[in-house]
Amino acid sequence: MKHYKDCEQLLLSIGKCFVVEAFLEFFDMDDETQKPLKNAPNLDASKSDEQKKIDIKNILDKFLDQYIFVAEDEEDPPFGSNGVCCYSVNVLQSFMLFADFKDAVSSGNGEHLSTLHKQLLHHFFSASGFNDYAIEMLINIRAKSSCQRLRPINANGHLR
């Protein structure tokens, strides 16, 4: 178990570093003390809080499209070419999926956890050595979806 925790901490540390580096590049900053030179959110005091949230969400969507959901045939990949882009995007995607999975487990969000299980199917089916895991994942998803349709009954016979 200790080995797993060490690997988990390594993935989290490396993933956070990649995310910070991607944000620095996205905002055209040399370090985290510098102000963004591009893609900076416009947080004027005259804007409402709701409009500021919308602006930040749009900027984050642009970041995700540019650095996380990168198409394989993209002409100008964010991290360059020669395999560095693929490696970097893979690290970012794996980190984001793992961090999202940890968050869903700790919050107890079963519906989101089911969605993440479905996303993991792609990873398990892509490597031939993990087909058994993919089959177990399919069984798990099927069992959860059928259990969600059945609502538990308390001691008085009422639906919870």
Chimera marker file (.cmm) of the C-alpha trace (Angstrom):
<marker_set name="trace">
<marker id="1" x="0.000" y="0.000" z="0.000" r="1" g="1" b="0" radius="0.5"/>
<marker id="2" x="2.870" y="2.369" z="0.764" r="1" g="1" b="0" radius="0.5"/>
<marker id="3" x="4.202" y="1.991" z="-2.768" r="1" g="1" b="0" radius="0.5"/>
<marker id="4" x="0.815" y="3.044" z="-4.186" r="1" g="1" b="0" radius="0.5"/>
<marker id="5" x="0.759" y="6.154" z="-1.985" r="1" g="1" b="0" radius="0.5"/>
<marker id="6" x="4.262" y="7.085" z="-3.165" r="1" g="1" b="0" radius="0.5"/>
<marker id="7" x="3.265" y="6.695" z="-6.810" r="1" g="1" b="0" radius="0.5"/>
<marker id="8" x="0.083" y="8.665" z="-6.178" r="1" g="1" b="0" radius="0.5"/>
<marker id="9" x="2.043" y="11.537" z="-4.635" r="1" g="1" b="0" radius="0.5"/>
<marker id="10" x="4.516" y="11.471" z="-7.537" r="1" g="1" b="0" radius="0.5"/>
<marker id="11" x="1.688" y="11.692" z="-10.103" r="1" g="1" b="0" radius="0.5"/>
<marker id="12" x="0.019" y="14.509" z="-8.159" r="1" g="1" b="0" radius="0.5"/>
<marker id="13" x="3.282" y="16.471" z="-7.838" r="1" g="1" b="0" radius="0.5"/>
<marker id="14" x="4.247" y="16.065" z="-11.488" r="1" g="1" b="0" radius="0.5"/>
<marker id="15" x="0.688" y="16.775" z="-12.632" r="1" g="1" b="0" radius="0.5"/>
<marker id="16" x="0.507" y="20.003" z="-10.624" r="1" g="1" b="0" radius="0.5"/>
<marker id="17" x="3.835" y="21.108" z="-12.105" r="1" g="1" b="0" radius="0.5"/>
<marker id="18" x="2.573" y="20.433" z="-15.632" r="1" g="1" b="0" radius="0.5"/>
<marker id="19" x="-0.642" y="22.362" z="-14.957" r="1" g="1" b="0" radius="0.5"/>
<marker id="20" x="1.284" y="25.347" z="-13.568" r="1" g="1" b="0" radius="0.5"/>
<marker id="21" x="3.638" y="25.305" z="-16.560" r="1" g="1" b="0" radius="0.5"/>
<marker id="22" x="0.699" y="25.073" z="-18.977" r="1" g="1" b="0" radius="0.5"/>
<marker id="23" x="-1.019" y="28.033" z="-17.268" r="1" g="1" b="0" radius="0.5"/>
<marker id="24" x="2.200" y="30.073" z="-17.406" r="1" g="1" b="0" radius="0.5"/>
<marker id="25" x="2.473" y="29.396" z="-21.123" r="1" g="1" b="0" radius="0.5"/>
<marker id="26" x="-1.243" y="30.047" z="-21.693" r="1" g="1" b="0" radius="0.5"/>
<marker id="27" x="-1.039" y="33.438" z="-19.963" r="1" g="1" b="0" radius="0.5"/>
<marker id="28" x="2.407" y="34.182" z="-21.502" r="1" g="1" b="0" radius="0.5"/>
<marker id="29" x="4.069" y="34.590" z="-18.107" r="1" g="1" b="0" radius="0.5"/>
<marker id="30" x="7.688" y="33.878" z="-17.152" r="1" g="1" b="0" radius="0.5"/>
<marker id="31" x="6.806" y="33.016" z="-13.546" r="1" g="1" b="0" radius="0.5"/>
<marker id="32" x="3.838" y="33.108" z="-11.191" r="1" g="1" b="0" radius="0.5"/>
<marker id="33" x="4.676" y="36.595" z="-9.883" r="1" g="1" b="0" radius="0.5"/>
<marker id="34" x="4.237" y="38.203" z="-13.308" r="1" g="1" b="0" radius="0.5"/>
<marker id="35" x="0.908" y="39.520" z="-14.567" r="1" g="1" b="0" radius="0.5"/>
<marker id="36" x="-0.690" y="37.712" z="-17.530" r="1" g="1" b="0" radius="0.5"/>
<marker id="37" x="0.273" y="39.173" z="-20.891" r="1" g="1" b="0" radius="0.5"/>
<marker id="38" x="-2.408" y="37.347" z="-22.898" r="1" g="1" b="0" radius="0.5"/>
<marker id="39" x="-5.701" y="35.584" z="-22.156" r="1" g="1" b="0" radius="0.5"/>
<marker id="40" x="-5.997" y="37.666" z="-18.993" r="1" g="1" b="0" radius="0.5"/>
<marker id="41" x="-9.461" y="37.885" z="-17.453" r="1" g="1" b="0" radius="0.5"/>
<marker id="42" x="-11.012" y="41.332" z="-17.487" r="1" g="1" b="0" radius="0.5"/>
<marker id="43" x="-12.068" y="41.818" z="-13.868" r="1" g="1" b="0" radius="0.5"/>
<marker id="44" x="-13.175" y="45.452" z="-13.971" r="1" g="1" b="0" radius="0.5"/>
<marker id="45" x="-14.875" y="46.678" z="-10.838" r="1" g="1" b="0" radius="0.5"/>
<marker id="46" x="-17.743" y="47.864" z="-13.026" r="1" g="1" b="0" radius="0.5"/>
<marker id="47" x="-18.622" y="44.279" z="-14.033" r="1" g="1" b="0" radius="0.5"/>
<marker id="48" x="-21.056" y="42.241" z="-12.019" r="1" g="1" b="0" radius="0.5"/>
<marker id="49" x="-19.857" y="39.168" z="-10.129" r="1" g="1" b="0" radius="0.5"/>
<marker id="50" x="-21.889" y="36.984" z="-12.469" r="1" g="1" b="0" radius="0.5"/>
<marker id="51" x="-20.207" y="38.493" z="-15.548" r="1" g="1" b="0" radius="0.5"/>
<marker id="52" x="-16.777" y="37.992" z="-13.961" r="1" g="1" b="0" radius="0.5"/>
<marker id="53" x="-17.594" y="34.316" z="-13.358" r="1" g="1" b="0" radius="0.5"/>
<marker id="54" x="-18.676" y="33.936" z="-16.983" r="1" g="1" b="0" radius="0.5"/>
<marker id="55" x="-15.444" y="35.570" z="-18.205" r="1" g="1" b="0" radius="0.5"/>
<marker id="56" x="-13.282" y="33.296" z="-16.033" r="1" g="1" b="0" radius="0.5"/>
<marker id="57" x="-15.248" y="30.221" z="-17.150" r="1" g="1" b="0" radius="0.5"/>
<marker id="58" x="-14.704" y="31.189" z="-20.806" r="1" g="1" b="0" radius="0.5"/>
<marker id="59" x="-10.959" y="31.608" z="-20.223" r="1" g="1" b="0" radius="0.5"/>
<marker id="60" x="-10.758" y="28.230" z="-18.463" r="1" g="1" b="0" radius="0.5"/>
<marker id="61" x="-12.697" y="26.624" z="-21.326" r="1" g="1" b="0" radius="0.5"/>
<marker id="62" x="-10.192" y="28.097" z="-23.778" r="1" g="1" b="0" radius="0.5"/>
<marker id="63" x="-7.311" y="26.747" z="-21.657" r="1" g="1" b="0" radius="0.5"/>
<marker id="64" x="-8.856" y="23.273" z="-21.514" r="1" g="1" b="0" radius="0.5"/>
<marker id="65" x="-9.473" y="23.243" z="-25.269" r="1" g="1" b="0" radius="0.5"/>
<marker id="66" x="-5.917" y="24.339" z="-25.973" r="1" g="1" b="0" radius="0.5"/>
<marker id="67" x="-3.989" y="22.214" z="-23.459" r="1" g="1" b="0" radius="0.5"/>
<marker id="68" x="-6.141" y="19.282" z="-22.323" r="1" g="1" b="0" radius="0.5"/>
<marker id="69" x="-8.495" y="18.368" z="-25.176" r="1" g="1" b="0" radius="0.5"/>
<marker id="70" x="-5.830" y="18.623" z="-27.872" r="1" g="1" b="0" radius="0.5"/>
<marker id="71" x="-6.585" y="16.957" z="-31.197" r="1" g="1" b="0" radius="0.5"/>
<marker id="72" x="-3.863" y="14.619" z="-32.451" r="1" g="1" b="0" radius="0.5"/>
<marker id="73" x="-3.715" y="16.338" z="-35.837" r="1" g="1" b="0" radius="0.5"/>
<marker id="74" x="-3.540" y="19.887" z="-34.466" r="1" g="1" b="0" radius="0.5"/>
<marker id="75" x="-1.267" y="22.122" z="-36.583" r="1" g="1" b="0" radius="0.5"/>
<marker id="76" x="0.261" y="24.133" z="-33.717" r="1" g="1" b="0" radius="0.5"/>
<marker id="77" x="0.332" y="21.953" z="-30.590" r="1" g="1" b="0" radius="0.5"/>
<marker id="78" x="0.806" y="23.880" z="-27.329" r="1" g="1" b="0" radius="0.5"/>
<marker id="79" x="3.990" y="22.100" z="-26.195" r="1" g="1" b="0" radius="0.5"/>
<marker id="80" x="5.751" y="21.724" z="-29.536" r="1" g="1" b="0" radius="0.5"/>
<marker id="81" x="6.179" y="18.614" z="-31.607" r="1" g="1" b="0" radius="0.5"/>
<marker id="82" x="8.460" y="15.540" z="-31.685" r="1" g="1" b="0" radius="0.5"/>
<marker id="83" x="6.387" y="13.658" z="-29.142" r="1" g="1" b="0" radius="0.5"/>
<marker id="84" x="6.802" y="16.241" z="-26.394" r="1" g="1" b="0" radius="0.5"/>
<marker id="85" x="3.285" y="17.518" z="-27.039" r="1" g="1" b="0" radius="0.5"/>
<marker id="86" x="1.786" y="14.031" z="-26.858" r="1" g="1" b="0" radius="0.5"/>
<marker id="87" x="3.670" y="13.237" z="-23.649" r="1" g="1" b="0" radius="0.5"/>
<marker id="88" x="2.723" y="16.537" z="-22.014" r="1" g="1" b="0" radius="0.5"/>
<marker id="89" x="-0.919" y="16.294" z="-23.014" r="1" g="1" b="0" radius="0.5"/>
<marker id="90" x="-1.026" y="12.683" z="-21.789" r="1" g="1" b="0" radius="0.5"/>
<marker id="91" x="0.414" y="13.713" z="-18.398" r="1" g="1" b="0" radius="0.5"/>
<marker id="92" x="-2.067" y="16.594" z="-18.116" r="1" g="1" b="0" radius="0.5"/>
<marker id="93" x="-5.043" y="14.434" z="-19.114" r="1" g="1" b="0" radius="0.5"/>
<marker id="94" x="-4.040" y="11.616" z="-16.768" r="1" g="1" b="0" radius="0.5"/>
<marker id="95" x="-3.502" y="14.031" z="-13.898" r="1" g="1" b="0" radius="0.5"/>
<marker id="96" x="-6.817" y="15.794" z="-14.460" r="1" g="1" b="0" radius="0.5"/>
<marker id="97" x="-8.683" y="12.477" z="-14.642" r="1" g="1" b="0" radius="0.5"/>
<marker id="98" x="-6.959" y="11.155" z="-11.513" r="1" g="1" b="0" radius="0.5"/>
<marker id="99" x="-7.529" y="14.379" z="-9.557" r="1" g="1" b="0" radius="0.5"/>
<marker id="100" x="-11.178" y="14.422" z="-10.651" r="1" g="1" b="0" radius="0.5"/>
<marker id="101" x="-11.532" y="10.776" z="-9.596" r="1" g="1" b="0" radius="0.5"/>
<marker id="102" x="-10.015" y="11.488" z="-6.159" r="1" g="1" b="0" radius="0.5"/>
<marker id="103" x="-12.334" y="14.467" z="-5.723" r="1" g="1" b="0" radius="0.5"/>
<marker id="104" x="-15.431" y="12.457" z="-6.706" r="1" g="1" b="0" radius="0.5"/>
<marker id="105" x="-14.492" y="9.656" z="-4.303" r="1" g="1" b="0" radius="0.5"/>
<marker id="106" x="-13.806" y="12.015" z="-1.389" r="1" g="1" b="0" radius="0.5"/>
<marker id="107" x="-17.043" y="13.948" z="-1.958" r="1" g="1" b="0" radius="0.5"/>
<marker id="108" x="-19.101" y="10.783" z="-2.409" r="1" g="1" b="0" radius="0.5"/>
<marker id="109" x="-20.526" y="11.934" z="-5.738" r="1" g="1" b="0" radius="0.5"/>
<marker id="110" x="-21.668" y="8.579" z="-7.137" r="1" g="1" b="0" radius="0.5"/>
<marker id="111" x="-23.160" y="9.993" z="-10.329" r="1" g="1" b="0" radius="0.5"/>
<marker id="112" x="-19.925" y="11.742" z="-11.266" r="1" g="1" b="0" radius="0.5"/>
<marker id="113" x="-17.962" y="8.648" z="-10.272" r="1" g="1" b="0" radius="0.5"/>
<marker id="114" x="-20.015" y="6.588" z="-12.745" r="1" g="1" b="0" radius="0.5"/>
<marker id="115" x="-19.167" y="9.074" z="-15.477" r="1" g="1" b="0" radius="0.5"/>
<marker id="116" x="-15.473" y="8.807" z="-14.620" r="1" g="1" b="0" radius="0.5"/>
<marker id="117" x="-15.678" y="4.995" z="-14.710" r="1" g="1" b="0" radius="0.5"/>
<marker id="118" x="-16.978" y="5.275" z="-18.266" r="1" g="1" b="0" radius="0.5"/>
<marker id="119" x="-14.059" y="7.543" z="-19.176" r="1" g="1" b="0" radius="0.5"/>
<marker id="120" x="-11.621" y="5.033" z="-17.702" r="1" g="1" b="0" radius="0.5"/>
<marker id="121" x="-12.979" y="2.307" z="-19.985" r="1" g="1" b="0" radius="0.5"/>
<marker id="122" x="-11.133" y="3.964" z="-22.868" r="1" g="1" b="0" radius="0.5"/>
<marker id="123" x="-7.847" y="3.743" z="-20.953" r="1" g="1" b="0" radius="0.5"/>
<marker id="124" x="-8.348" y="0.113" z="-19.972" r="1" g="1" b="0" radius="0.5"/>
<marker id="125" x="-9.358" y="-1.028" z="-23.464" r="1" g="1" b="0" radius="0.5"/>
<marker id="126" x="-6.455" y="0.813" z="-25.116" r="1" g="1" b="0" radius="0.5"/>
<marker id="127" x="-3.836" y="-1.469" z="-23.518" r="1" g="1" b="0" radius="0.5"/>
<marker id="128" x="-4.168" y="-5.194" z="-24.172" r="1" g="1" b="0" radius="0.5"/>
<marker id="129" x="-2.917" y="-6.140" z="-20.705" r="1" g="1" b="0" radius="0.5"/>
<marker id="130" x="-5.786" y="-4.277" z="-19.057" r="1" g="1" b="0" radius="0.5"/>
<marker id="131" x="-8.757" y="-5.895" z="-20.814" r="1" g="1" b="0" radius="0.5"/>
<marker id="132" x="-9.654" y="-7.767" z="-17.610" r="1" g="1" b="0" radius="0.5"/>
<marker id="133" x="-9.893" y="-4.426" z="-15.808" r="1" g="1" b="0" radius="0.5"/>
<marker id="134" x="-12.115" y="-3.080" z="-18.577" r="1" g="1" b="0" radius="0.5"/>
<marker id="135" x="-14.467" y="-6.050" z="-18.242" r="1" g="1" b="0" radius="0.5"/>
<marker id="136" x="-14.612" y="-5.566" z="-14.453" r="1" g="1" b="0" radius="0.5"/>
<marker id="137" x="-15.287" y="-1.868" z="-15.010" r="1" g="1" b="0" radius="0.5"/>
<marker id="138" x="-18.169" y="-2.678" z="-17.381" r="1" g="1" b="0" radius="0.5"/>
<marker id="139" x="-19.660" y="-5.068" z="-14.817" r="1" g="1" b="0" radius="0.5"/>
<marker id="140" x="-19.242" y="-2.397" z="-12.124" r="1" g="1" b="0" radius="0.5"/>
<marker id="141" x="-20.949" y="0.269" z="-14.260" r="1" g="1" b="0" radius="0.5"/>
<marker id="142" x="-23.785" y="-2.104" z="-15.139" r="1" g="1" b="0" radius="0.5"/>
<marker id="143" x="-24.305" y="-3.048" z="-11.485" r="1" g="1" b="0" radius="0.5"/>
<marker id="144" x="-24.305" y="0.581" z="-10.368" r="1" g="1" b="0" radius="0.5"/>
<marker id="145" x="-26.781" y="1.656" z="-13.026" r="1" g="1" b="0" radius="0.5"/>
<marker id="146" x="-29.205" y="-1.125" z="-12.089" r="1" g="1" b="0" radius="0.5"/>
<marker id="147" x="-28.784" y="-0.369" z="-8.352" r="1" g="1" b="0" radius="0.5"/>
<marker id="148" x="-29.491" y="3.318" z="-8.926" r="1" g="1" b="0" radius="0.5"/>
<marker id="149" x="-32.893" y="2.400" z="-10.358" r="1" g="1" b="0" radius="0.5"/>
<marker id="150" x="-33.770" y="0.529" z="-7.161" r="1" g="1" b="0" radius="0.5"/>
<marker id="151" x="-34.400" y="2.882" z="-4.284" r="1" g="1" b="0" radius="0.5"/>
<marker id="152" x="-33.768" y="1.534" z="-0.784" r="1" g="1" b="0" radius="0.5"/>
<marker id="153" x="-36.630" y="1.101" z="1.654" r="1" g="1" b="0" radius="0.5"/>
<marker id="154" x="-36.269" y="1.986" z="5.343" r="1" g="1" b="0" radius="0.5"/>
<marker id="155" x="-37.456" y="-0.132" z="8.297" r="1" g="1" b="0" radius="0.5"/>
<marker id="156" x="-40.989" y="1.354" z="8.052" r="1" g="1" b="0" radius="0.5"/>
<marker id="157" x="-41.344" y="0.312" z="4.416" r="1" g="1" b="0" radius="0.5"/>
<marker id="158" x="-41.021" y="3.861" z="3.052" r="1" g="1" b="0" radius="0.5"/>
<marker id="159" x="-38.714" y="4.894" z="0.235" r="1" g="1" b="0" radius="0.5"/>
<marker id="160" x="-35.635" y="6.761" z="1.383" r="1" g="1" b="0" radius="0.5"/>
<link id1="1" id2="2" r="1" g="1" b="0" radius="0.2"/>
<link id1="2" id2="3" r="1" g="1" b="0" radius="0.2"/>
<link id1="3" id2="4" r="1" g="1" b="0" radius="0.2"/>
<link id1="4" id2="5" r="1" g="1" b="0" radius="0.2"/>
<link id1="5" id2="6" r="1" g="1" b="0" radius="0.2"/>
<link id1="6" id2="7" r="1" g="1" b="0" radius="0.2"/>
<link id1="7" id2="8" r="1" g="1" b="0" radius="0.2"/>
<link id1="8" id2="9" r="1" g="1" b="0" radius="0.2"/>
<link id1="9" id2="10" r="1" g="1" b="0" radius="0.2"/>
<link id1="10" id2="11" r="1" g="1" b="0" radius="0.2"/>
<link id1="11" id2="12" r="1" g="1" b="0" radius="0.2"/>
<link id1="12" id2="13" r="1" g="1" b="0" radius="0.2"/>
<link id1="13" id2="14" r="1" g="1" b="0" radius="0.2"/>
<link id1="14" id2="15" r="1" g="1" b="0" radius="0.2"/>
<link id1="15" id2="16" r="1" g="1" b="0" radius="0.2"/>
<link id1="16" id2="17" r="1" g="1" b="0" radius="0.2"/>
<link id1="17" id2="18" r="1" g="1" b="0" radius="0.2"/>
<link id1="18" id2="19" r="1" g="1" b="0" radius="0.2"/>
<link id1="19" id2="20" r="1" g="1" b="0" radius="0.2"/>
<link id1="20" id2="21" r="1" g="1" b="0" radius="0.2"/>
<link id1="21" id2="22" r="1" g="1" b="0" radius="0.2"/>
<link id1="22" id2="23" r="1" g="1" b="0" radius="0.2"/>
<link id1="23" id2="24" r="1" g="1" b="0" radius="0.2"/>
<link id1="24" id2="25" r="1" g="1" b="0" radius="0.2"/>
<link id1="25" id2="26" r="1" g="1" b="0" radius="0.2"/>
<link id1="26" id2="27" r="1" g="1" b="0" radius="0.2"/>
<link id1="27" id2="28" r="1" g="1" b="0" radius="0.2"/>
<link id1="28" id2="29" r="1" g="1" b="0" radius="0.2"/>
<link id1="29" id2="30" r="1" g="1" b="0" radius="0.2"/>
<link id1="30" id2="31" r="1" g="1" b="0" radius="0.2"/>
<link id1="31" id2="32" r="1" g="1" b="0" radius="0.2"/>
<link id1="32" id2="33" r="1" g="1" b="0" radius="0.2"/>
<link id1="33" id2="34" r="1" g="1" b="0" radius="0.2"/>
<link id1="34" id2="35" r="1" g="1" b="0" radius="0.2"/>
<link id1="35" id2="36" r="1" g="1" b="0" radius="0.2"/>
<link id1="36" id2="37" r="1" g="1" b="0" radius="0.2"/>
<link id1="37" id2="38" r="1" g="1" b="0" radius="0.2"/>
<link id1="38" id2="39" r="1" g="1" b="0" radius="0.2"/>
<link id1="39" id2="40" r="1" g="1" b="0" radius="0.2"/>
<link id1="40" id2="41" r="1" g="1" b="0" radius="0.2"/>
<link id1="41" id2="42" r="1" g="1" b="0" radius="0.2"/>
<link id1="42" id2="43" r="1" g="1" b="0" radius="0.2"/>
<link id1="43" id2="44" r="1" g="1" b="0" radius="0.2"/>
<link id1="44" id2="45" r="1" g="1" b="0" radius="0.2"/>
<link id1="45" id2="46" r="1" g="1" b="0" radius="0.2"/>
<link id1="46" id2="47" r="1" g="1" b="0" radius="0.2"/>
<link id1="47" id2="48" r="1" g="1" b="0" radius="0.2"/>
<link id1="48" id2="49" r="1" g="1" b="0" radius="0.2"/>
<link id1="49" id2="50" r="1" g="1" b="0" radius="0.2"/>
<link id1="50" id2="51" r="1" g="1" b="0" radius="0.2"/>
<link id1="51" id2="52" r="1" g="1" b="0" radius="0.2"/>
<link id1="52" id2="53" r="1" g="1" b="0" radius="0.2"/>
<link id1="53" id2="54" r="1" g="1" b="0" radius="0.2"/>
<link id1="54" id2="55" r="1" g="1" b="0" radius="0.2"/>
<link id1="55" id2="56" r="1" g="1" b="0" radius="0.2"/>
<link id1="56" id2="57" r="1" g="1" b="0" radius="0.2"/>
<link id1="57" id2="58" r="1" g="1" b="0" radius="0.2"/>
<link id1="58" id2="59" r="1" g="1" b="0" radius="0.2"/>
<link id1="59" id2="60" r="1" g="1" b="0" radius="0.2"/>
<link id1="60" id2="61" r="1" g="1" b="0" radius="0.2"/>
<link id1="61" id2="62" r="1" g="1" b="0" radius="0.2"/>
<link id1="62" id2="63" r="1" g="1" b="0" radius="0.2"/>
<link id1="63" id2="64" r="1" g="1" b="0" radius="0.2"/>
<link id1="64" id2="65" r="1" g="1" b="0" radius="0.2"/>
<link id1="65" id2="66" r="1" g="1" b="0" radius="0.2"/>
<link id1="66" id2="67" r="1" g="1" b="0" radius="0.2"/>
<link id1="67" id2="68" r="1" g="1" b="0" radius="0.2"/>
<link id1="68" id2="69" r="1" g="1" b="0" radius="0.2"/>
<link id1="69" id2="70" r="1" g="1" b="0" radius="0.2"/>
<link id1="70" id2="71" r="1" g="1" b="0" radius="0.2"/>
<link id1="71" id2="72" r="1" g="1" b="0" radius="0.2"/>
<link id1="72" id2="73" r="1" g="1" b="0" radius="0.2"/>
<link id1="73" id2="74" r="1" g="1" b="0" radius="0.2"/>
<link id1="74" id2="75" r="1" g="1" b="0" radius="0.2"/>
<link id1="75" id2="76" r="1" g="1" b="0" radius="0.2"/>
<link id1="76" id2="77" r="1" g="1" b="0" radius="0.2"/>
<link id1="77" id2="78" r="1" g="1" b="0" radius="0.2"/>
<link id1="78" id2="79" r="1" g="1" b="0" radius="0.2"/>
<link id1="79" id2="80" r="1" g="1" b="0" radius="0.2"/>
<link id1="80" id2="81" r="1" g="1" b="0" radius="0.2"/>
<link id1="81" id2="82" r="1" g="1" b="0" radius="0.2"/>
<link id1="82" id2="83" r="1" g="1" b="0" radius="0.2"/>
<link id1="83" id2="84" r="1" g="1" b="0" radius="0.2"/>
<link id1="84" id2="85" r="1" g="1" b="0" radius="0.2"/>
<link id1="85" id2="86" r="1" g="1" b="0" radius="0.2"/>
<link id1="86" id2="87" r="1" g="1" b="0" radius="0.2"/>
<link id1="87" id2="88" r="1" g="1" b="0" radius="0.2"/>
<link id1="88" id2="89" r="1" g="1" b="0" radius="0.2"/>
<link id1="89" id2="90" r="1" g="1" b="0" radius="0.2"/>
<link id1="90" id2="91" r="1" g="1" b="0" radius="0.2"/>
<link id1="91" id2="92" r="1" g="1" b="0" radius="0.2"/>
<link id1="92" id2="93" r="1" g="1" b="0" radius="0.2"/>
<link id1="93" id2="94" r="1" g="1" b="0" radius="0.2"/>
<link id1="94" id2="95" r="1" g="1" b="0" radius="0.2"/>
<link id1="95" id2="96" r="1" g="1" b="0" radius="0.2"/>
<link id1="96" id2="97" r="1" g="1" b="0" radius="0.2"/>
<link id1="97" id2="98" r="1" g="1" b="0" radius="0.2"/>
<link id1="98" id2="99" r="1" g="1" b="0" radius="0.2"/>
<link id1="99" id2="100" r="1" g="1" b="0" radius="0.2"/>
<link id1="100" id2="101" r="1" g="1" b="0" radius="0.2"/>
<link id1="101" id2="102" r="1" g="1" b="0" radius="0.2"/>
<link id1="102" id2="103" r="1" g="1" b="0" radius="0.2"/>
<link id1="103" id2="104" r="1" g="1" b="0" radius="0.2"/>
<link id1="104" id2="105" r="1" g="1" b="0" radius="0.2"/>
<link id1="105" id2="106" r="1" g="1" b="0" radius="0.2"/>
<link id1="106" id2="107" r="1" g="1" b="0" radius="0.2"/>
<link id1="107" id2="108" r="1" g="1" b="0" radius="0.2"/>
<link id1="108" id2="109" r="1" g="1" b="0" radius="0.2"/>
<link id1="109" id2="110" r="1" g="1" b="0" radius="0.2"/>
<link id1="110" id2="111" r="1" g="1" b="0" radius="0.2"/>
<link id1="111" id2="112" r="1" g="1" b="0" radius="0.2"/>
<link id1="112" id2="113" r="1" g="1" b="0" radius="0.2"/>
<link id1="113" id2="114" r="1" g="1" b="0" radius="0.2"/>
<link id1="114" id2="115" r="1" g="1" b="0" radius="0.2"/>
<link id1="115" id2="116" r="1" g="1" b="0" radius="0.2"/>
<link id1="116" id2="117" r="1" g="1" b="0" radius="0.2"/>
<link id1="117" id2="118" r="1" g="1" b="0" radius="0.2"/>
<link id1="118" id2="119" r="1" g="1" b="0" radius="0.2"/>
<link id1="119" id2="120" r="1" g="1" b="0" radius="0.2"/>
<link id1="120" id2="121" r="1" g="1" b="0" radius="0.2"/>
<link id1="121" id2="122" r="1" g="1" b="0" radius="0.2"/>
<link id1="122" id2="123" r="1" g="1" b="0" radius="0.2"/>
<link id1="123" id2="124" r="1" g="1" b="0" radius="0.2"/>
<link id1="124" id2="125" r="1" g="1" b="0" radius="0.2"/>
<link id1="125" id2="126" r="1" g="1" b="0" radius="0.2"/>
<link id1="126" id2="127" r="1" g="1" b="0" radius="0.2"/>
<link id1="127" id2="128" r="1" g="1" b="0" radius="0.2"/>
<link id1="128" id2="129" r="1" g="1" b="0" radius="0.2"/>
<link id1="129" id2="130" r="1" g="1" b="0" radius="0.2"/>
<link id1="130" id2="131" r="1" g="1" b="0" radius="0.2"/>
<link id1="131" id2="132" r="1" g="1" b="0" radius="0.2"/>
<link id1="132" id2="133" r="1" g="1" b="0" radius="0.2"/>
<link id1="133" id2="134" r="1" g="1" b="0" radius="0.2"/>
<link id1="134" id2="135" r="1" g="1" b="0" radius="0.2"/>
<link id1="135" id2="136" r="1" g="1" b="0" radius="0.2"/>
<link id1="136" id2="137" r="1" g="1" b="0" radius="0.2"/>
<link id1="137" id2="138" r="1" g="1" b="0" radius="0.2"/>
<link id1="138" id2="139" r="1" g="1" b="0" radius="0.2"/>
<link id1="139" id2="140" r="1" g="1" b="0" radius="0.2"/>
<link id1="140" id2="141" r="1" g="1" b="0" radius="0.2"/>
<link id1="141" id2="142" r="1" g="1" b="0" radius="0.2"/>
<link id1="142" id2="143" r="1" g="1" b="0" radius="0.2"/>
<link id1="143" id2="144" r="1" g="1" b="0" radius="0.2"/>
<link id1="144" id2="145" r="1" g="1" b="0" radius="0.2"/>
<link id1="145" id2="146" r="1" g="1" b="0" radius="0.2"/>
<link id1="146" id2="147" r="1" g="1" b="0" radius="0.2"/>
<link id1="147" id2="148" r="1" g="1" b="0" radius="0.2"/>
<link id1="148" id2="149" r="1" g="1" b="0" radius="0.2"/>
<link id1="149" id2="150" r="1" g="1" b="0" radius="0.2"/>
<link id1="150" id2="151" r="1" g="1" b="0" radius="0.2"/>
<link id1="151" id2="152" r="1" g="1" b="0" radius="0.2"/>
<link id1="152" id2="153" r="1" g="1" b="0" radius="0.2"/>
<link id1="153" id2="154" r="1" g="1" b="0" radius="0.2"/>
<link id1="154" id2="155" r="1" g="1" b="0" radius="0.2"/>
<link id1="155" id2="156" r="1" g="1" b="0" radius="0.2"/>
<link id1="156" id2="157" r="1" g="1" b="0" radius="0.2"/>
<link id1="157" id2="158" r="1" g="1" b="0" radius="0.2"/>
<link id1="158" id2="159" r="1" g="1" b="0" radius="0.2"/>
<link id1="159" id2="160" r="1" g="1" b="0" radius="0.2"/>
</marker_set>
